[in-house]
Amino acid sequence: MSAVEVPTRGRLLGVDPGSVRIGVAVSNDDQTVATPLEVIDGRDRVGAMQKLVDLVDEWEIVGVVVGDPRNMDGTVGPSAKKAAGFRKRLGATIRVPIVTYDERLTTVSAHRNLGDVGLDSRQRAGVVDMVAAQVILQGWLDQERR
């Protein structure tokens, strides 16, 4: 179980933080299936935080799973440091528990999934971040069910 307790019923939000785009996914109430939701413009940090607050309220979110982009060897690099800052700002903005999930290779997996359904690289650009958020959230859900 995670150090932070997340309710076992109710919708969760999955977030793939990025400096340009923030991918967002949502789970069902049973926390068994994650679905891509949308991509938020990450260049406007204030607007992005407000949009996440709005999504938490709109979807009645009980917890948030944020991707932790570690290096392949598990060390903390520049991306992980930026993500930690993002999580800290998000935690100061919303009032639901936030947990992290190791997101190594989630974007690669998202690109592969989108390629499997026939989307070319240009078509993938608009949706890959929310699919990466789905992969993050689904990975966390599957891990917690074990």
C-alpha positions as CSV (number, residue, x, y, z in Angstrom):
1,M,0.0,0.0,0.0
2,S,1.1,3.6,-0.6
3,A,2.4,5.7,2.3
4,V,-0.5,8.1,1.5
5,E,-3.9,6.5,1.9
6,V,-6.3,6.9,-1.0
7,P,-10.0,5.9,-0.6
8,T,-10.7,2.5,-2.2
9,R,-14.0,3.6,-3.8
10,G,-14.6,6.7,-5.9
11,R,-13.0,8.2,-8.9
12,L,-9.3,8.8,-9.1
13,L,-7.5,11.3,-11.4
14,G,-4.3,10.2,-13.2
15,V,-1.9,13.0,-14.2
16,D,1.1,12.9,-16.5
17,P,2.9,16.2,-15.7
18,G,4.8,17.9,-18.5
19,S,6.1,21.3,-19.1
20,V,4.2,21.7,-22.3
21,R,1.2,19.4,-21.9
22,I,-0.4,17.7,-18.9
23,G,-2.2,14.5,-19.6
24,V,-5.2,13.6,-17.5
25,A,-7.1,10.3,-17.1
26,V,-10.0,9.3,-14.8
27,S,-10.9,6.0,-13.2
28,N,-14.3,4.5,-12.7
29,D,-15.9,4.5,-9.2
30,D,-14.7,0.9,-8.6
31,Q,-11.1,1.9,-9.4
32,T,-10.6,-0.9,-11.9
33,V,-10.4,0.9,-15.3
34,A,-8.7,4.1,-16.3
35,T,-9.9,6.2,-19.2
36,P,-8.1,9.1,-21.0
37,L,-9.8,12.4,-20.2
38,E,-8.0,15.4,-21.7
39,V,-4.8,17.3,-22.2
40,I,-4.2,20.6,-20.4
41,D,-1.8,23.3,-21.5
42,G,1.1,23.0,-19.1
43,R,2.8,26.2,-20.1
44,D,0.2,28.2,-18.1
45,R,0.9,26.7,-14.7
46,V,-1.7,28.8,-12.9
47,G,-4.4,27.9,-15.4
48,A,-3.4,24.3,-15.4
49,M,-3.7,24.1,-11.6
50,Q,-7.1,25.7,-11.8
51,K,-8.2,23.3,-14.5
52,L,-7.1,20.3,-12.3
53,V,-9.0,21.8,-9.3
54,D,-12.1,22.1,-11.6
55,L,-11.7,18.5,-12.7
56,V,-11.4,17.2,-9.1
57,D,-14.6,19.0,-8.3
58,E,-16.5,18.1,-11.5
59,W,-15.6,14.4,-11.4
60,E,-15.9,14.1,-7.6
61,I,-12.3,12.9,-7.4
62,V,-11.2,11.2,-4.2
63,G,-7.5,10.9,-5.0
64,V,-4.8,11.8,-7.6
65,V,-2.1,9.6,-9.0
66,V,0.8,11.6,-10.5
67,G,3.5,10.1,-12.6
68,D,7.0,10.1,-11.2
69,P,9.4,10.3,-14.2
70,R,12.5,8.6,-12.9
71,N,15.6,7.8,-14.9
72,M,15.8,4.3,-16.2
73,D,18.2,3.4,-13.4
74,G,15.7,4.7,-10.8
75,T,17.6,7.9,-10.0
76,V,16.0,11.4,-9.8
77,G,16.8,13.5,-12.8
78,P,15.6,16.9,-14.0
79,S,12.2,15.6,-15.1
80,A,11.6,14.0,-11.7
81,K,12.6,17.2,-9.9
82,K,10.2,19.2,-12.0
83,A,7.4,16.6,-11.4
84,A,8.1,16.8,-7.6
85,G,7.6,20.6,-7.8
86,F,4.4,20.1,-9.7
87,R,3.1,17.6,-7.1
88,K,4.0,20.1,-4.3
89,R,2.0,22.9,-6.0
90,L,-0.9,20.5,-6.7
91,G,-0.9,19.3,-3.1
92,A,-1.1,22.9,-2.0
93,T,-4.0,23.5,-4.4
94,I,-6.3,20.5,-4.0
95,R,-7.6,18.8,-0.8
96,V,-7.5,15.1,-1.9
97,P,-4.7,12.6,-1.3
98,I,-1.9,12.5,-4.0
99,V,0.2,9.5,-4.6
100,T,3.0,8.9,-7.2
101,Y,3.5,6.1,-9.7
102,D,6.8,5.2,-11.4
103,E,6.1,6.3,-15.0
104,R,9.2,5.0,-16.7
105,L,8.3,4.0,-20.3
106,T,4.6,5.1,-20.0
107,T,5.0,7.5,-22.9
108,V,6.6,4.8,-24.9
109,S,3.7,2.5,-24.1
110,A,1.2,5.2,-25.0
111,H,2.8,5.8,-28.4
112,R,2.8,2.0,-29.0
113,N,-0.9,1.7,-28.1
114,L,-1.8,4.6,-30.3
115,G,0.3,3.2,-33.2
116,D,-1.5,-0.1,-32.7
117,V,-4.8,1.6,-33.4
118,G,-3.5,3.2,-36.6
119,L,-2.7,6.8,-35.5
120,D,0.3,8.4,-37.2
121,S,2.8,10.5,-35.2
122,R,1.0,13.7,-36.0
123,Q,-2.3,12.3,-34.8
124,R,-0.7,10.9,-31.7
125,A,0.7,14.4,-30.6
126,G,-2.7,15.6,-29.5
127,V,-3.6,12.5,-27.4
128,V,-0.4,10.8,-26.3
129,D,-0.2,12.7,-23.0
130,M,-3.7,11.7,-21.9
131,V,-3.0,8.1,-22.9
132,A,0.2,8.2,-20.9
133,A,-1.9,9.5,-17.9
134,Q,-4.2,6.5,-18.5
135,V,-1.2,4.1,-18.5
136,I,0.0,5.7,-15.2
137,L,-3.4,5.5,-13.5
138,Q,-4.1,2.0,-14.8
139,G,-0.7,0.8,-13.6
140,W,-1.3,2.2,-10.2
141,L,-4.8,0.7,-10.0
142,D,-3.5,-2.7,-11.1
143,Q,-0.6,-2.5,-8.5
144,E,-3.0,-1.6,-5.7
145,R,-5.3,-4.5,-6.5
146,R,-2.5,-7.1,-6.1
